[in-house]
Amino acid sequence: MLPRIGISVGDLAGIGPEIIYKTFLDARLLKFCTPVVYGTATALFDDFPVAQGAEPLTFRQVRAAQDIALGKHNAVTCWEDDFALTPGQPSEASGRAARQSLLAAARDLKAGLLDAMVTAPISKENTQADDFRYPGHTEFLTSFFEARESLMLLVSEDLRVATATGHIPLKDVSARVTPALLTTKLRILLHSLQHDFGILKPRVAVLGLNPHAGENGLLGTEEADTVTPVLRQLQDEGHLVYGPYPADGYFGTGQFRQFDATLSLYHDQGLIPFKTLAFERGVNFTAGLSAIRTSPDHGTAYGLAGQYKADETSFREALYLACDLVRRRKEQLQTK
């Protein structure tokens, strides 16, 4: 059966609806998956242009995921209210719609009505509410699926970069990177590389926290005190984990190509080089969950909203990866 991929629409004042619309203009995608958009299709897509002589993109609007049609474009109603939107200007209404879409898709994914979820970008600030206090998708889904920990893993064709810490202030990173956290994140990464990406004996590099990976203690001791002991422990267990490497030289010389994945210790340390090297095709995958969630590796891009200039490539790649991960996990179950 084609995988059922739930799609949350993100902040409607951003480019989420546009990149979803542009992706599914290619009808060939229906050979790979059954898309289920969470939102009112007419409100989301009716204002986008239709090429001369082409048929407009249409979705079957249903009340519940139990009513979707396999191999068709589907949309599940998440809100009844009509509200005005101005492209590029987030509002209380656009934040509420983003929450409603995300929560509805997550509930159906947890209930087994979907096989995976692709999330369009949200504004972390505009999505906050009394019943939604999470700094991002990753933290919400980790809590929602009751995982002890998860891992932000950025994926492209020849580059995988994970982050040991996520959306936290830089001043808090050193205290947060403990041996226990680092061990947990590395175990999640190794397991995902094996079971989600089919790499039997993955090679993983870990970056240092300080400039020049601490310069033998001259520029910081986190590498010697925390990173190196964890690596030795995992090496003793037979895992191919190496480091700590100075981040600048590691990416600048292309050393990352010698490894199946890289674990950075904080958000920007990993995401800046990843987005520099793979911005248009990069995908964010939340490893460590019982469910599959991917997303494009960019944000709401309010400055592009309403101009029909947004590039949908990253969203399309997120959809492809979600389908691949569904297939691989099913193959894993069949071989057990």
Legacy VTK file of the C-alpha trace (Angstrom):
# vtk DataFile Version 3.0
C-alpha trace
ASCII
DATASET POLYDATA
POINTS 336 float
0.000 0.000 0.000
1.236 3.493 -0.776
2.445 5.280 2.370
-0.042 7.777 3.795
1.897 10.972 4.410
0.301 13.580 6.656
1.309 17.176 5.948
0.985 20.010 8.450
0.699 23.368 6.708
2.895 25.510 8.955
2.347 29.231 9.381
-0.079 30.285 6.649
1.544 33.717 6.427
4.751 32.017 5.291
5.607 29.870 2.292
4.268 26.560 3.652
1.111 26.367 1.517
3.045 27.459 -1.581
5.745 24.796 -1.349
3.104 22.131 -0.661
1.083 23.286 -3.677
4.101 23.408 -6.005
5.254 19.956 -4.900
1.945 18.261 -5.658
1.515 19.908 -9.037
3.604 16.921 -10.119
0.935 14.221 -10.322
3.621 11.517 -10.503
4.019 11.799 -6.738
0.723 9.969 -6.354
2.608 6.863 -7.509
4.794 7.102 -4.407
2.422 8.175 -1.657
-1.054 9.278 -0.609
-0.747 12.886 0.596
-3.015 14.093 3.396
-2.854 17.849 3.972
-4.196 19.057 7.324
-6.169 22.213 6.589
-8.930 23.533 4.360
-7.746 23.095 0.776
-9.744 25.978 -0.660
-8.321 28.402 1.890
-4.798 27.076 1.363
-4.444 26.759 -2.383
-7.154 28.609 -4.310
-5.131 31.811 -4.730
-2.180 30.155 -6.469
-1.819 30.499 -10.263
-2.743 27.745 -12.675
-0.639 27.342 -15.813
-2.454 28.005 -19.071
-4.127 24.834 -20.298
-3.434 22.975 -17.040
-5.965 21.500 -14.654
-6.075 23.161 -11.214
-4.749 21.102 -8.331
-7.693 19.724 -6.372
-7.933 17.935 -3.042
-10.643 15.710 -1.622
-11.791 17.541 1.508
-12.702 15.102 4.274
-13.594 15.386 7.938
-11.334 12.635 9.215
-8.314 10.636 8.085
-10.440 7.477 8.091
-12.127 8.878 4.957
-9.070 9.546 2.803
-8.829 7.989 -0.649
-5.606 6.125 -1.351
-3.669 7.391 -4.337
-5.484 10.749 -4.330
-4.814 14.240 -2.971
-6.610 14.544 0.363
-7.191 17.361 2.836
-8.504 16.905 6.383
-10.526 19.812 7.763
-8.796 21.336 10.813
-10.674 24.593 11.270
-14.063 26.002 10.351
-13.440 29.724 10.775
-12.709 32.037 7.866
-9.942 34.475 8.638
-8.018 37.071 6.693
-4.332 36.505 6.026
-1.687 38.881 4.764
1.328 37.145 3.197
4.465 37.772 5.192
2.608 39.030 8.254
2.117 36.333 10.912
-0.941 36.762 13.084
-2.741 35.124 15.956
-4.949 33.370 13.387
-2.035 31.996 11.355
-0.333 30.741 14.532
-3.552 29.060 15.696
-4.024 27.385 12.308
-0.437 26.104 12.418
-1.046 24.546 15.844
-4.358 22.997 14.809
-2.853 21.469 11.673
0.176 20.081 13.523
-1.843 18.649 16.409
-4.385 16.998 14.116
-1.694 15.389 11.952
0.277 14.227 15.005
-2.828 12.651 16.562
-3.613 10.725 13.385
0.000 9.627 13.033
-0.009 8.357 16.610
-3.305 6.543 15.993
-1.845 4.676 13.008
-3.991 6.470 10.418
-0.844 7.851 8.776
2.519 6.282 8.056
4.621 9.444 8.349
4.362 13.193 8.645
6.023 16.074 6.788
5.812 19.417 8.579
5.865 22.764 6.782
7.702 25.581 8.596
6.233 27.300 11.642
7.214 30.471 13.436
8.391 29.297 16.840
7.308 32.598 18.376
3.945 32.852 16.624
2.961 29.265 17.421
3.204 29.657 21.209
-0.020 29.362 23.228
-1.109 28.377 26.712
-1.413 24.756 25.578
1.646 24.795 23.271
4.926 25.778 24.924
7.564 24.195 22.743
10.530 25.855 21.004
9.959 23.847 17.830
8.530 20.804 16.078
11.259 18.519 17.414
10.543 19.243 21.071
6.777 18.994 20.625
6.915 15.670 18.786
9.416 14.224 21.273
6.935 14.957 24.040
3.869 13.937 22.055
5.312 10.531 21.129
6.630 10.053 24.666
10.254 9.576 23.664
12.876 10.018 26.369
15.128 11.771 23.862
15.190 12.472 20.141
17.754 13.788 17.703
17.620 16.529 15.085
19.260 14.944 12.030
19.804 17.004 8.875
20.024 14.837 5.743
21.102 15.395 2.153
22.530 13.142 -0.536
26.084 12.969 0.869
25.848 14.751 4.208
24.160 13.947 7.527
24.583 16.290 10.470
22.946 15.829 13.879
22.889 18.184 16.850
23.423 17.071 20.447
21.563 20.131 21.741
18.768 21.938 19.936
16.893 25.163 20.454
18.639 26.457 23.560
20.714 29.598 24.216
24.390 29.275 23.387
25.353 30.182 26.966
23.628 26.988 28.183
25.275 24.547 25.784
28.372 23.672 27.831
26.349 22.702 30.904
23.863 20.730 28.800
26.515 18.605 27.030
26.994 15.931 29.691
28.380 12.419 29.225
24.866 11.010 29.638
23.367 13.309 26.982
26.200 12.743 24.540
25.991 8.972 24.972
22.221 9.004 24.429
22.426 11.168 21.303
25.169 9.025 19.794
23.217 5.832 20.453
20.127 7.318 18.766
22.252 8.392 15.792
23.962 5.012 15.428
20.634 3.169 15.676
18.986 5.429 13.099
21.870 5.090 10.644
21.580 1.325 10.906
17.807 0.897 10.884
16.522 3.955 9.000
19.351 4.351 6.484
20.537 0.755 6.138
24.201 1.367 7.091
25.330 -1.791 8.842
28.482 -0.371 10.488
28.184 3.418 10.476
31.164 5.711 10.919
30.328 8.776 13.020
32.404 11.876 13.746
31.859 14.112 16.788
32.834 17.781 16.775
34.535 19.593 19.610
32.768 22.322 21.546
35.570 24.868 21.666
37.733 26.449 18.960
40.329 23.953 17.726
38.525 21.297 19.818
39.970 22.847 22.968
43.625 22.910 21.811
44.584 20.249 24.399
42.872 22.138 27.201
44.219 25.595 26.369
40.863 26.793 24.977
38.523 24.659 27.066
38.293 21.272 28.750
34.904 19.953 27.606
36.544 17.800 24.949
38.867 16.033 27.407
36.356 15.899 30.254
33.234 14.853 28.336
33.615 14.047 24.648
36.697 11.829 24.625
35.581 9.524 27.498
32.211 8.948 25.810
33.890 8.116 22.510
36.221 5.653 24.206
33.302 3.939 25.912
31.429 3.498 22.633
34.605 2.412 20.827
35.090 -0.276 23.479
31.605 -1.505 22.559
32.680 -1.821 18.927
31.187 1.380 17.488
33.078 3.423 14.901
32.897 6.838 16.544
35.738 9.329 16.254
36.729 12.816 17.357
36.489 15.373 18.719
37.245 17.327 15.540
37.606 21.111 15.200
34.447 22.125 13.342
36.019 24.669 11.005
38.705 22.452 9.536
36.432 19.409 9.544
33.969 20.985 7.138
36.441 23.260 5.370
38.655 20.383 4.215
35.760 18.075 3.315
36.685 15.622 6.063
32.973 15.026 6.662
32.909 12.922 3.487
34.838 10.191 5.321
31.913 9.598 7.688
28.307 8.482 7.466
27.205 11.210 9.873
28.503 14.024 12.042
27.332 14.928 15.537
27.652 18.642 16.270
27.320 19.805 19.857
25.042 22.788 19.324
22.513 24.046 16.797
24.466 26.551 14.704
27.675 24.507 14.754
25.902 21.868 12.687
23.248 23.799 10.809
25.423 26.585 9.397
27.737 24.226 7.451
24.850 21.946 6.526
22.759 24.746 5.070
25.794 26.212 3.327
26.474 22.905 1.603
22.945 21.544 1.090
20.369 24.280 1.638
18.168 23.634 -1.393
17.957 19.862 -0.915
18.378 19.441 2.836
15.829 17.642 5.022
15.293 17.713 8.781
14.496 14.257 10.210
13.611 13.666 13.864
15.465 10.472 14.759
14.632 8.491 17.879
10.841 8.609 17.611
8.507 5.685 17.094
6.946 7.751 14.282
8.514 9.234 11.143
8.664 13.006 10.795
10.584 15.025 8.214
10.538 18.667 7.167
12.299 21.054 4.808
15.457 22.531 6.309
14.303 26.159 6.016
11.920 28.442 7.856
8.727 30.337 7.060
10.497 32.788 4.703
7.974 35.545 5.346
9.897 37.800 2.956
9.016 35.496 0.035
5.401 34.841 0.977
2.795 35.890 -1.559
5.263 36.266 -4.446
5.124 32.684 -5.772
8.937 32.574 -5.813
9.549 29.983 -3.097
11.629 26.914 -4.007
9.832 23.693 -3.089
12.860 21.407 -3.561
13.572 20.875 0.137
9.929 20.071 0.854
9.876 17.567 -2.017
13.041 15.939 -0.671
11.413 15.738 2.774
8.471 13.930 1.193
10.780 11.492 -0.619
12.742 10.776 2.557
9.547 10.153 4.525
8.451 7.593 1.913
11.872 5.916 1.973
11.871 5.692 5.758
8.390 4.155 5.793
9.583 1.502 3.360
12.773 0.765 5.310
10.978 0.440 8.631
8.428 -1.909 7.100
11.254 -4.002 5.677
12.823 -4.118 9.147
9.578 -5.437 10.632
9.242 -8.067 7.907
12.733 -9.433 8.525
12.227 -9.835 12.273
LINES 1 337
336 0 1 2 3 4 5 6 7 8 9 10 11 12 13 14 15 16 17 18 19 20 21 22 23 24 25 26 27 28 29 30 31 32 33 34 35 36 37 38 39 40 41 42 43 44 45 46 47 48 49 50 51 52 53 54 55 56 57 58 59 60 61 62 63 64 65 66 67 68 69 70 71 72 73 74 75 76 77 78 79 80 81 82 83 84 85 86 87 88 89 90 91 92 93 94 95 96 97 98 99 100 101 102 103 104 105 106 107 108 109 110 111 112 113 114 115 116 117 118 119 120 121 122 123 124 125 126 127 128 129 130 131 132 133 134 135 136 137 138 139 140 141 142 143 144 145 146 147 148 149 150 151 152 153 154 155 156 157 158 159 160 161 162 163 164 165 166 167 168 169 170 171 172 173 174 175 176 177 178 179 180 181 182 183 184 185 186 187 188 189 190 191 192 193 194 195 196 197 198 199 200 201 202 203 204 205 206 207 208 209 210 211 212 213 214 215 216 217 218 219 220 221 222 223 224 225 226 227 228 229 230 231 232 233 234 235 236 237 238 239 240 241 242 243 244 245 246 247 248 249 250 251 252 253 254 255 256 257 258 259 260 261 262 263 264 265 266 267 268 269 270 271 272 273 274 275 276 277 278 279 280 281 282 283 284 285 286 287 288 289 290 291 292 293 294 295 296 297 298 299 300 301 302 303 304 305 306 307 308 309 310 311 312 313 314 315 316 317 318 319 320 321 322 323 324 325 326 327 328 329 330 331 332 333 334 335
